[in-house]
Amino acid sequence: MIKNPFSAIILKEENKDNKGSVEFQVAGFTNRIRRLTSHLKLHKKDYLSQRGLRKILGKRQRLLAYLSKKDRVRYKELIGWLAIRETKIR
């Protein structure tokens, strides 16, 4: 049984053996980020969750930067599919 429904959607679209792909990881991080932000709206002083959110945001940002360098088309598709903003290029 799959714990979160968001990863279930990705599993249906792609191979079940492809759980380590960048797209799967970024989608999982995005799901966790959305859940944590809704949690932090209720519990504003939960500093440990804030720290965890910042760590997950950093991991997702690094994965997106990697995907952007390797395959720009897959990056654009993923950004559009997950409805997240494009990272700024330094």
Long-range contacts (C-beta under 8 A, 24 or more apart in sequence): 4-28, 4-31, 6-30, 6-31, 7-31, 22-63, 22-66, 22-67, 22-74, 22-78, 23-67, 23-74, 23-78, 25-63, 26-60, 26-63, 26-64, 26-67, 26-78, 26-82, 27-78, 27-82, 29-56, 29-59, 29-60, 29-63, 30-60, 30-82, 30-84, 32-56, 33-57, 33-60, 61-87
